[in-house]
Amino acid sequence: MLKQKGPILLVVGVILLTVLLFLIPRTPPNEIEISESEETINKALVLVRGEAPMQGILMLRELAEKEPDNIDAQWHLGVLSVESRQFEKAIERFENVCTLDKADEPKYKEAYFYLGNLYANLSRNEKAIDSFERLLKLNPDEELRSETEGLIKQLNND
């Protein structure tokens, strides 16, 4: 009886191993899956920096309308608004980013820096200082900290 269990266990083991081999993922573990939203953003940014900037901006705007909590779309639209000198629109986008980016270590700390500069350029010094102080609470790197502190001093002297 014991001699018969050996081959049975071997067959069961081979079957189990074969099933496991079919169930393991076929892609290498270091490949990162990109969401549909990230893919849309990447395509839009290629268009913006290439030969169809308006098409790329429209893609980002459609994504932001469809997914208002998509922080990456809001961020890129904010940057593009600054580049096109649409400062009020940029403020709106960066305020959205700051509202959405509530992690312990925010992804887009620089949104506060953009806001501070935008408000300062529009002579809204109190809001600029508030944005810069909010940035300092997030412990930015030394270069950004130094530049931000200098801007606060400059605004306080105006």
N, C-alpha and C positions, 0 to 999 in steps of 0.2 A: 504494500500500500504506500509506503514511504517513497519507494522508487517512482511511483506514478506521479506524485506531487511535484517532483523536481521538474519534469518536462512541462507540466501544466503551468507551474509558476513562471517558467521561462517563456512560454507562449504568451501568457497574460502580460508579462513584462514587456515583451517585444510589441505587442498590440498597444499597450499604454504609451510606450515611447513613440511609436508611429503616430498615434493620435496627438500627442504633445507637439511633435515636430510640425504637424499640419496647423496647429493652433497658434504657434508663435508668430509674431509680426514679421513681415517680409522686408520691411524697410529698416535701414540701419538706425540705431538708437540716437545717433547724433543729428539726424534730420529733424528740423523743427517744422511742425505743421503751421501753416499760415491761415488765419481765418479769412473768410470772404471779405470782411471789412478791411483787414490789413492789405489784402491783395488789391482791393479797389483804391486804397490810399496810395499804395506803391505805384500803380498804373497812372493814377491822377498826377502824382508828383513828376513822373517821367514826362507826361504830356506838358505839364506846367513849365518844366525846365527845357523842353524841346520845342517842337514846331507848332504845338496846339495848346498854348497856355489857357485860353478860355475854356476849351473842352475839359481840361484837367480841373480847373476851378469849378466848373459846373458839376463834375463828378463828385468833388469834395462837398459841395453845397447840397447835392441830392442826398449824399450819405449822412450829412449832419442833420438834414431835415428828417430823414428816415430813422436815424439813431441819434437823437439829441444828446444822449449821454456818452457818445463816442468822443472821448477826450482827445484822441489823436487827430480826428478830423477837425475838432474845434481849434486845436493848437496850430495845425498847418494853415487853416483859414485865417487865424489871427496873424501869423507871420506874413502871409500873402497880403493881408489887408494893410499891414505896415509898409510892405514893399510898394504897394500901389497908393500909398498916402491916404488911405481911408481910415483915418485915426479913430473916429467914433465907432466904426464897425470893429476895428481891432480891439478897442477897449471892451466892447461887448463880448467878443470871442474869448479874450484873456480872462475876463471876469467869469465866464462859463468854465474855463479850464480850472481856475482857482477853486470854484465851487465844487467841481467834480473830482478834483485831485486831492482827496482828503486822507491819503495814506500817511503812515508815520514818516515815510521817506518819499515825499511827492516826486512824481516822474518829471514834472515840468515846473520846478522851482523858478525857472527863468521867466515864467509868466508874470510873476510879481515885479520882476525887473522891467519887463516890457511895459507893464501897467504904470509903474512909477515914471518911466521916461515919457510915456504918452501923456499922462496927466501933467507932468512938468511942462512939456511942450505946448500944452493947451492952457497953461497958467493956472492949473488947478493944484496949487502947491500942497494944500492939506491932504488931498487924496494921494498925491505923489508920495509925500512923506509916509503916509499910512501904508501904502503898497511896499515901499522900501523897508519899513520896519517889520512888516509881515514877512518879507523875505529873510531879514536877519534872524528872525525867530526859527527859521528852518535850517540854520547852520550851513550857509552856502560855502563853497570853497573859498580859500583865502583871497584870491584875486577878485572874485565877485563881491565878497564881504568888504574889501577895501574900497572898491569902486562905489559900492552902495553907500557906505559911510561917508565918503567924500561928497556924493550927490546930496545926501541929507544935510550935511553942513552947508553946502552951497545954497540949498533951498531955504534953510533957516536964516541965512544972511540976506536973502532977498526981501 
